[in-house]
Amino acid sequence: MPCSKSMTLRARLTGLFIAVVAAIVLLFSSLVYFFANQNVFADFYKRLELRARLAARITLEDAAKGNTAFNELRNEYIETLPSEKQYFIRLNEQSQPDSGMQAVIPASLISDAVAKGSAVGRDGNTLYAGLYVPESWGKYVVVVSGRNDYGVQFLNNLQWLLIASFIIKALILGFVGFLFSRRILKPVLDFTSKAKDIGVHNLTVRLPEGSGQDEMGVLASTFNHMLDRLETSFESQKSFIGNASHELRTPLTSIMGEAEWALLKTRSAEEYQQSLQTIQKQAERLEEITRSLLSMARTGFDGGRQEMTRLRIDEKLLRAKELADAIYPNNRIRFDFSHLPEQEEQLQLWGNKDLLQSAFSNVLINACKYSDNNEVLVSLDVQSPNLIVRISDKGIGIPAKDLPYIFDPFFRASNVSGYMGYGIGLPLARNIVRLHHGEITVESVEGKGTSITIVLPQLMYSAKPD
């Protein structure tokens, strides 16, 4: 069925292409024939007028003077037209012709020639040219008629030539239109084929965007952004359902165990206090896990409802450092803003201030935590159309075997057992960056440190969110 639909669309495009181009060719051919017809008959009328003047000169003027030289030249050098005839119509005092001539020559031609000095007309296939000649011995209208057989034959040949060329062009247009529609629809068919490979368990597949400057590139980019949101939503949903029970089980088990132990028999005040402290500690852990799960759910399911405003990325980075200072007062975070542009507008982007601040602070806090407060370098660069944030530390790094899984919710690298955490920071940061149509990448060498790069679109190169 998809094939038949694509073929129907291809047939429509081919038909539309043929119809439009054929209409243009037909219009052009009609104009050629129209102007050729006008030119052929205009030329024939001029030839008739010339012969009318010659006839008037030879018959009326030269004959009166007894001069026959001009007549001899006419007979020698000027061909006779098909069915050529000459009429010399004498007019009376009222400039009216002999009544007998009106049956041969159209009356309107004679009256027009008298009124205008010359006139042309047509009666079927016979063409006329009339010339008014007022002489001292009388008034005449000289009329020359003939058939434009050569012109008509030329127009017939031209007509058949235009029809034959139109048919040939139509066949060529059909073939070209088929190739044209096939080429136009090829990206769509490729997208369709690629989209068939995308499923719930394979949401990482993306459509090729090419240069991204044409309509197909924009369509592929929009589709890929939709897949990013779907993938984030599915991952958040799977994480929320699959990991919630696992992560919540430990503190809940500890709380229930402590409560059962306290209620099993009468305890001393010190034992009750110790048990309550344990319950409080596990409840705080439970609250932290619940908040992290809700944050993941918020970025995964509610991405289209976030309030987006104009933000300056450098201000969000500085605010993220303030949050890191509150947790790690002795941190050694250093900023490199040496590549900032002079124009403030180039540092702006569309974003949710709380979510972006959370993403940056999560990455900064992780850098401080896993580097044991060694130096953390935060650099900001502008490479239009993107803003590039790079956060590098000299900490414990991430083992190569763990790198493919660092964005899985609740996953923790094999070398971080001595550090408190829940494996939420990086997945949450990635979800937030994706909501802002950006990218986040991680490079790390175990024992040497980690570098995280966040790429976000500038305000001037991104559409304003609804």
C-alpha positions, 0 to 999 in steps of 0.5 A, a space after each residue: 500500500 505505501 508503494 501504491 501511494 508513493 506511485 500515486 504521488 509520483 504520478 501526480 507530480 509527473 502529471 502536474 509537471 507535464 501540464 504546466 510545461 505543456 501549457 507553457 509550450 502550447 502558449 508559446 506555439 500559439 503565439 508563434 502561429 498567431 504572429 506568423 499568421 499576422 506577418 504573412 497576411 500583412 506582407 501579402 496586403 503590402 504586396 497587393 498595395 504595391 501592385 495597386 500603386 503600380 497599376 494606378 501609375 501604369 494604367 492611369 498616369 503613364 498610359 495618359 502620357 504614352 509611356 510604356 517603359 514602367 509597364 515593361 519593367 513591371 512585367 519583367 521584374 514583378 511576379 504575378 500573384 496567384 489569381 491576381 486581378 486588377 479593377 479600375 473603378 471610376 467614381 461619379 461626382 458623388 464619389 460612388 462607383 458603378 453599381 455593377 462593380 459592387 457585385 464584384 468588389 466589396 462596397 465597404 472596401 471602396 468606401 474605405 479607400 475613398 475615405 482613407 486613401 487606401 484600404 484592404 479587405 478579405 472575402 473568403 480566400 481572396 484578399 483585396 487592396 484598394 487605392 483612391 486615385 483622384 485625377 484631373 480627368 476623373 476619380 478612380 479606385 484601383 483595386 488589386 485582388 489575389 489569393 495568398 496560396 503560398 502564405 496559406 501553405 506556409 501557415 499549414 506547414 507551420 501548424 503541422 510542425 508545431 503540432 508534431 513538435 508539441 507531441 514530441 515535447 509532450 513525450 519528452 516531458 513525460 519522461 523528464 517529468 517521471 525522472 523529475 518526480 522520482 528525484 524529488 520523491 527519493 528523499 521522501 522514500 528514503 525517509 520512509 524506508 529509514 522510518 520503518 526501522 524506528 520502533 519503541 526499542 530502536 529510537 536511536 535511529 535518526 533520519 539523514 539531514 544532509 546540509 539541512 538548508 532545504 525543505 527536506 533537511 528541515 523536515 528531517 531535522 524536525 522529525 529527528 527533534 521529535 524522535 529526541 523527545 520521544 526517546 527522552 520520554 520513553 527513557 524517562 518512563 522506563 527509568 521511572 517504572 523500572 528503577 523506581 522500585 529498585 531505588 526506592 526499595 533500599 530506603 523503604 526496607 531500611 525504614 520498615 526494618 528500623 520501625 519493626 525493630 523499634 516496635 519489637 520490644 521496649 527500647 531505651 531512649 538512646 536506642 529509640 533516638 538512634 533508630 529515629 535518626 536512621 529512619 530520618 536519614 533513609 527518609 531524606 535519601 528517599 526524598 532525594 531519589 523521589 525528587 530526582 525521579 520527578 525531575 527525570 519525568 519532568 524533562 521527559 514527559 513535559 518538555 513541550 510545556 516548559 516556559 522558554 525565555 531569552 537567557 544569557 548563557 554566561 549568567 547561567 554558568 555563573 549561577 551554577 557555580 554559586 550552587 556548586 559553591 554551596 555544596 563544595 565551598 572549597 572548589 577550584 572552579 575556574 572560568 575561561 571567557 577569553 573567547 566571548 564576542 563583543 556583541 551581547 546578543 551572541 550569548 543569548 539563547 531560548 531556554 528555561 532558566 531553571 532547567 538549564 541552571 540545573 543541567 550546568 550545576 549537575 555537571 559542575 557538581 559532578 566535576 567537583 565531586 569526582 575530582 576531589 576539588 581539583 581544578 575544574 575549567 569551564 570554557 565558553 566559546 561562540 561558533 555560530 550558530 552554536 554556543 559551546 560550553 566545555 567543563 573539564 576536570 582532572 578527577 578519577 575519570 570514567 572507565 572505557 567500558 562504562 562510557 556507553 552507559 553513562 547516560 542511562 538513569 541510575 547507572 554509576 561507573 565502576 570506580 565511584 563506589 566511594 562517592 555518594 550519588 544516584 546516577 541521575 546527574 548526567 541523564 538529567 543534563 542530557 534530557 535538558 540539553 535535548 529539550 533545548 535542541 542541543 547536544 552533550 558529549 563526554 570524553 574521559 580517560 580513567 585516572 586523568 579526568 573528564 571533559 563534557 561538551 554542551 552545544 546549544 543553538 544561539 538565539 538568532 539561529 533558533 525559532 521562538 518556542 510556542 
